[in-house]
């Protein structure tokens, strides 16, 4: 039986072009969008392993389990698993925080407004949500667009700093294409105490 001749460079280029032509084109990005921050997932422990409120420490096994869940490839599955585990840890007496804070949207160095991240009466939670939710409307979807925020644990005597987070243009585009509430993994930022931030991005 005769063997097939090897493909030459021209044939390979032709195949590559054919595959490229078959690949569906990405939907064009809208000029303006609406951006909301729906909530977050916070570690049940401070960076040193202590509880947010009270004097005890969170069991090391709980933090190890969360570290494993964070390595789940699908971000929504990871966020949901970590949120569930953090909520379970909160119910086991780990003294979760009372999170509040703020977020500011920037286009380059120009501020497009700061929003409060707060909800009256919200207590003892590693999975906070905020009134509103905090939203920016009619935002130009430029490559230099970014969200910067910080969260604080409200205490009776002195508040504890939880952590900062940054959400960039690529995250915003991913949320826009997801067409649902989208979890941005931020556990590799700052002290790693803010694990996920849930956002929505919709065309306007």
C-alpha positions in Angstrom: 0.0 0.0 0.0 1.4 3.4 -1.0 2.3 5.7 1.9 0.9 9.2 2.0 3.4 11.9 1.1 4.4 14.3 4.0 2.6 17.6 4.1 4.6 20.5 2.9 4.7 23.9 4.5 2.2 25.3 2.1 -0.3 22.5 2.9 0.2 23.0 6.6 -0.4 26.8 6.2 -3.6 25.9 4.3 -4.8 23.6 7.1 -4.1 26.3 9.7 -6.0 28.9 7.8 -8.9 26.5 7.3 -9.1 25.7 11.1 -8.9 29.5 11.9 -11.7 30.2 9.5 -13.9 27.5 11.2 -13.2 28.9 14.7 -16.1 31.1 15.7 -15.2 34.8 16.1 -15.4 36.3 19.5 -18.4 38.6 20.0 -17.4 42.2 19.7 -17.1 44.0 23.0 -19.6 46.8 23.8 -18.4 50.3 24.1 -20.0 50.8 27.5 -20.9 48.4 30.3 -22.6 48.3 33.7 -20.4 46.9 36.5 -21.6 45.6 39.9 -19.9 44.0 42.9 -22.2 41.4 44.4 -20.2 40.0 47.2 -17.0 38.3 48.3 -15.6 35.1 49.9 -13.2 35.7 52.8 -10.9 33.3 54.5 -12.3 32.1 57.9 -8.9 33.0 59.5 -6.6 36.0 59.6 -3.2 35.6 57.9 -1.6 34.3 61.1 -4.4 31.6 61.6 -6.3 33.4 64.3 -10.1 33.9 64.3 -11.4 37.2 63.1 -13.2 37.8 66.4 -12.3 36.1 69.7 -9.0 34.7 70.9 -8.8 31.2 69.4 -7.2 29.9 66.2 -8.9 28.3 63.2 -8.0 24.6 62.8 -5.1 24.2 60.3 -7.0 21.5 58.5 -9.7 23.9 57.6 -7.2 26.2 55.9 -5.5 23.4 54.2 -8.9 22.2 52.8 -9.6 25.7 51.5 -6.2 25.8 49.8 -7.1 22.5 48.0 -10.4 23.9 46.9 -8.8 27.0 45.5 -6.9 24.8 43.0 -10.1 23.7 41.4 -9.8 24.6 37.7 -13.3 26.0 37.1 -13.5 29.4 38.9 -17.2 29.2 39.7 -17.0 25.7 41.1 -14.0 26.8 43.2 -15.7 29.9 44.5 -18.9 28.0 45.4 -17.0 25.2 47.1 -14.8 27.7 49.1 -17.9 29.7 50.0 -19.7 26.6 51.3 -16.7 25.5 53.3 -16.2 29.0 54.8 -19.9 29.2 55.7 -19.6 25.7 57.4 -16.5 26.8 59.2 -18.4 29.9 60.4 -21.1 27.7 61.8 -18.4 25.6 63.7 -17.5 28.6 65.9 -14.6 30.2 64.0 -15.9 33.7 64.8 -16.1 35.1 61.2 -15.8 38.9 60.5 -18.4 41.6 59.9 -17.0 42.7 56.5 -17.5 46.2 55.1 -15.3 48.5 52.9 -15.3 50.3 49.6 -14.3 49.9 46.0 -13.3 52.5 43.4 -13.3 52.2 39.6 -10.5 53.7 37.6 -9.8 54.3 33.9 -6.1 54.7 34.0 -5.4 57.2 36.8 -8.9 58.8 36.6 -11.4 57.8 39.2 -14.9 56.9 37.9 -16.3 56.9 41.4 -16.1 55.1 44.8 -18.9 52.9 46.2 -19.5 51.6 49.7 -19.4 47.9 50.3 -21.7 47.5 53.3 -25.0 46.0 54.6 -26.6 47.1 57.8 -26.8 44.3 60.4 -24.7 41.8 58.5 -22.7 39.8 61.0 -20.4 36.8 61.3 -20.0 35.9 57.7 -17.2 34.9 55.3 -19.5 35.3 52.4 -20.8 38.9 52.5 -23.1 40.7 50.1 -23.7 44.5 50.0 -26.7 46.8 49.6 -27.4 47.8 46.0 -25.4 46.0 44.9 -22.7 48.8 44.4 -22.9 49.6 40.7 -21.2 51.8 38.0 -23.2 52.6 34.9 -22.3 53.7 31.4 -18.6 52.8 31.9 -16.4 52.9 28.8 -14.8 49.4 28.5 -11.2 50.6 27.9 -8.1 48.4 28.4 -7.0 50.5 31.4 -10.2 49.9 33.3 -9.7 48.4 36.8 -11.5 48.1 40.1 -9.6 48.5 43.4 -11.2 47.7 46.8 -10.5 47.0 50.4 -12.4 45.1 53.1 -12.4 45.7 56.9 -13.8 43.6 59.8 -16.0 45.8 61.9 -15.3 45.3 65.6 -16.5 47.0 68.8 -13.1 48.2 69.9 -10.8 48.4 66.9 -11.5 47.3 63.3 -9.3 44.7 61.7 -8.0 45.1 58.1 -9.1 42.1 56.0 -7.4 42.9 52.7 -7.3 44.7 49.3 -8.2 43.4 45.9 -7.8 44.5 42.3 -9.9 43.5 39.4 -8.6 44.3 35.9 -9.8 44.6 32.3 -9.4 40.9 31.5 -11.5 39.9 34.6 -14.2 42.4 33.5 -14.3 41.0 30.0 -14.5 37.4 31.3 -17.4 38.4 33.5 -19.1 40.1 30.5 -18.7 37.0 28.3 -20.0 34.7 31.2 -23.3 36.6 31.3 -23.8 35.7 34.9 -22.5 36.6 38.3 -18.8 35.9 38.0 -16.2 35.0 40.7 -12.8 36.7 40.3 -10.1 34.8 42.2 -8.0 37.3 44.3 -6.4 34.9 46.8 -3.0 35.6 45.4 -3.3 39.3 46.2 -2.2 41.1 49.3 -2.3 38.8 52.4 -4.6 36.3 50.6 -7.5 36.8 53.1 -10.0 37.9 50.4 -10.4 34.8 48.3 -13.0 35.7 45.6 -15.0 38.8 44.6 -18.3 38.2 42.8 -18.9 40.7 40.0 -21.4 41.3 37.1 -20.7 43.1 33.9 -23.4 43.7 31.3 -23.5 45.7 28.1 -25.3 49.1 28.0 
